[in-house]
Amino acid sequence: MLYYIMNKPAGCITAVRDEKYRTVMYYVPEELRGKLHPVGRLDADTTGLLILTDDGRLDTALLDPVHHLEKTYRIYAFGDPYAGGIERLESSVCIGKHHTLPARVENIRTFEVKDMEPLMPSKRRERYMKNPHGKAFSCDLIITEGKKHQVKLMMKAIGCTVCRLIRTKFGELTIDGIAEGEIREMTDEEREYILDRVRAAE
């Protein structure tokens, strides 16, 4: 079985193939493209940790919230998380018809909108910079679910707008030392950690 970690760059979709858009498989060595598939998904503009494998058991073992595998996202957003937002995230917020499971919020830093200019997508920079002294922040959000657009919708539910989103951890796996667009094989320790999750889910 093959187990890899990718630091997904922005501008590609999480799919094996697509007729219109570049997929994450563009960054995978050609000899592996027909063997690997991504576990779960990240939005096109979201970067960070993505697992690639040929082991179909991982999709259930790692993604089902019943197994409580935490996923950590570094968020850069506009708004004020202290206006009741943190307590709601750590309790539950409603996104569509779904009430989220309790999350954890850590490492909060506050600043002004203008301080995030280097992180802003070029197509939205002019609009965001109309309020350069507005409130902005970064934080780590830890969740066990993976609904479509979940993190962005959770931020929207507390009146905040995500500017940049990075998945930094998947359970105990991290993207430390992996540049955006790079892929590497899991270490023995990482592979054993993943297989332990599979065995626990069986």
C-alpha positions as CSV (number, residue, x, y, z in Angstrom):
1,M,0.0,0.0,0.0
2,L,1.1,3.6,-0.7
3,Y,0.8,6.5,1.7
4,Y,1.8,10.0,0.8
5,I,1.4,13.5,2.3
6,M,0.9,16.6,0.0
7,N,1.0,20.2,0.9
8,K,-1.8,21.2,-1.5
9,P,-1.3,24.6,-3.2
10,A,-4.1,27.0,-4.1
11,G,-5.7,26.9,-7.5
12,C,-6.3,23.2,-8.0
13,I,-9.2,21.0,-7.1
14,T,-9.1,17.9,-5.0
15,A,-9.9,15.2,-7.6
16,V,-8.2,12.5,-9.5
17,R,-9.2,14.0,-12.9
18,D,-11.2,16.9,-14.2
19,E,-11.9,18.1,-17.8
20,K,-11.9,21.8,-16.9
21,Y,-9.7,22.4,-13.8
22,R,-6.2,21.4,-12.7
23,T,-6.3,18.8,-10.0
24,V,-4.0,17.9,-7.2
25,M,-2.7,15.0,-9.3
26,Y,-0.8,17.5,-11.5
27,Y,1.7,17.7,-8.6
28,V,2.1,13.9,-8.2
29,P,4.9,12.1,-10.0
30,E,3.7,10.6,-13.2
31,E,4.4,7.1,-12.2
32,L,2.1,7.5,-9.2
33,R,-0.8,9.3,-10.8
34,G,-2.7,6.1,-11.8
35,K,-2.3,4.6,-8.3
36,L,-3.1,7.3,-5.7
37,H,-6.3,9.1,-4.8
38,P,-6.9,12.0,-2.3
39,V,-8.5,11.2,1.0
40,G,-11.3,13.8,1.6
41,R,-11.0,17.2,-0.1
42,L,-9.8,20.7,0.3
43,D,-11.4,23.7,-1.6
44,A,-9.6,25.0,-4.6
45,D,-8.3,28.1,-2.7
46,T,-7.5,26.1,0.5
47,T,-3.9,25.0,1.0
48,G,-2.3,22.4,3.3
49,L,-2.2,18.8,4.3
50,L,-3.8,16.3,2.0
51,I,-3.3,12.5,2.2
52,L,-2.9,10.5,-1.0
53,T,-3.1,6.7,-1.0
54,D,-4.2,3.6,-2.8
55,D,-5.7,2.3,0.4
56,G,-9.5,2.7,0.2
57,R,-10.0,2.0,3.9
58,L,-8.6,5.4,4.8
59,D,-11.7,7.3,3.5
60,T,-13.9,5.8,6.3
61,A,-11.2,5.5,9.0
62,L,-10.0,9.1,8.7
63,L,-13.1,11.0,7.6
64,D,-16.0,9.7,9.6
65,P,-16.5,12.1,12.6
66,V,-17.4,9.1,14.8
67,H,-13.7,8.2,14.9
68,H,-12.9,11.7,16.3
69,L,-9.8,12.3,14.2
70,E,-9.0,16.0,14.6
71,K,-8.2,18.3,11.7
72,T,-6.5,21.6,12.4
73,Y,-7.0,24.7,10.2
74,R,-5.0,27.9,10.4
75,I,-7.5,30.6,9.6
76,Y,-6.9,34.3,8.5
77,A,-10.2,36.1,8.6
78,F,-11.9,39.5,8.8
79,G,-14.1,40.2,11.7
80,D,-14.0,40.1,15.5
81,P,-13.9,36.5,17.0
82,Y,-14.4,37.9,20.5
83,A,-17.9,39.2,19.8
84,G,-19.4,35.9,21.1
85,G,-17.9,33.9,18.2
86,I,-15.4,31.8,20.0
87,E,-18.0,30.5,22.5
88,R,-20.4,29.6,19.7
89,L,-17.7,27.7,17.7
90,E,-16.7,25.7,20.8
91,S,-20.4,24.9,21.4
92,S,-22.1,24.5,18.1
93,V,-23.1,26.7,15.1
94,C,-25.7,26.1,12.4
95,I,-24.4,25.8,8.9
96,G,-27.4,25.2,6.6
97,K,-29.4,22.5,8.2
98,H,-26.4,21.1,10.1
99,H,-25.4,21.9,13.7
100,T,-21.6,21.4,14.0
101,L,-20.0,19.3,16.6
102,P,-18.0,21.3,19.3
103,A,-14.7,22.7,17.9
104,R,-11.6,24.1,19.6
105,V,-10.2,27.6,18.9
106,E,-6.5,28.2,19.8
107,N,-3.7,30.7,19.1
108,I,-5.8,33.7,18.4
109,R,-4.0,36.8,17.2
110,T,-5.8,40.1,16.3
111,F,-4.7,42.8,13.9
112,E,-6.1,45.1,11.2
113,V,-7.3,44.3,7.7
114,K,-4.4,46.1,6.1
115,D,-1.9,43.7,7.9
116,M,-3.4,40.8,5.8
117,E,-2.8,42.4,2.4
118,P,-0.1,40.0,1.4
119,L,-2.5,37.1,2.0
120,M,-5.4,38.5,0.0
121,P,-6.4,37.0,-3.3
122,S,-5.5,39.5,-6.0
123,K,-9.1,39.5,-7.4
124,R,-10.5,40.5,-4.0
125,R,-7.7,42.8,-2.7
126,E,-9.3,46.1,-3.8
127,R,-12.6,45.2,-2.1
128,Y,-11.0,44.0,1.1
129,M,-8.8,47.1,1.4
130,K,-11.7,49.5,1.4
131,N,-11.7,49.0,5.1
132,P,-7.9,48.9,5.9
133,H,-8.4,49.5,9.7
134,G,-11.1,47.0,10.2
135,K,-10.7,44.1,12.5
136,A,-9.0,40.9,11.4
137,F,-7.5,37.9,13.1
138,S,-5.9,34.5,12.8
139,C,-6.5,31.4,14.8
140,D,-6.3,27.6,14.7
141,L,-9.7,25.8,14.5
142,I,-9.7,22.1,15.4
143,I,-12.7,20.1,14.2
144,T,-13.5,16.4,13.7
145,E,-16.0,16.9,10.9
146,G,-15.6,17.6,7.2
147,K,-18.7,19.0,5.7
148,K,-18.4,20.9,2.4
149,H,-17.0,24.4,3.0
150,Q,-17.4,23.7,6.7
151,V,-14.7,26.0,8.1
152,K,-15.7,29.0,5.9
153,L,-19.4,28.4,6.8
154,M,-18.5,28.3,10.5
155,M,-16.7,31.6,10.2
156,K,-19.6,33.1,8.3
157,A,-22.0,31.9,11.1
158,I,-20.2,34.1,13.6
159,G,-20.0,37.1,11.2
160,C,-16.5,36.6,10.0
161,T,-15.0,36.2,6.5
162,V,-12.1,33.8,5.7
163,C,-9.3,35.4,3.7
164,R,-6.9,32.4,3.7
165,L,-7.3,28.8,5.0
166,I,-4.6,26.3,5.5
167,R,-5.0,22.7,6.9
168,T,-1.9,22.3,9.0
169,K,-2.6,19.0,10.7
170,F,-4.6,15.8,10.1
171,G,-4.6,13.9,13.3
172,E,-0.9,13.8,14.3
173,L,0.3,14.3,10.7
174,T,1.6,17.7,9.8
175,I,2.9,19.6,6.7
176,D,6.1,20.7,8.5
177,G,9.0,20.8,6.1
178,I,6.8,20.2,3.0
179,A,6.6,23.2,0.6
180,E,3.3,24.0,-1.2
181,G,2.9,21.7,-4.2
182,E,5.3,19.1,-2.9
183,I,4.5,15.5,-2.0
184,R,6.5,13.0,0.0
185,E,6.0,9.4,1.2
186,M,5.0,9.0,4.8
187,T,7.6,7.9,7.3
188,D,7.3,4.5,9.0
189,E,5.9,6.2,12.1
190,E,3.3,8.2,10.1
191,R,2.3,5.1,8.2
192,E,1.9,3.1,11.4
193,Y,-0.2,5.9,12.9
194,I,-2.5,5.8,9.9
195,L,-2.8,2.0,10.0
196,D,-3.6,2.2,13.7
197,R,-6.6,4.4,12.8
198,V,-7.7,1.9,10.2
199,R,-7.5,-1.0,12.7
200,A,-9.4,1.0,15.3
201,A,-12.2,1.7,12.7
202,E,-12.6,-1.9,11.6
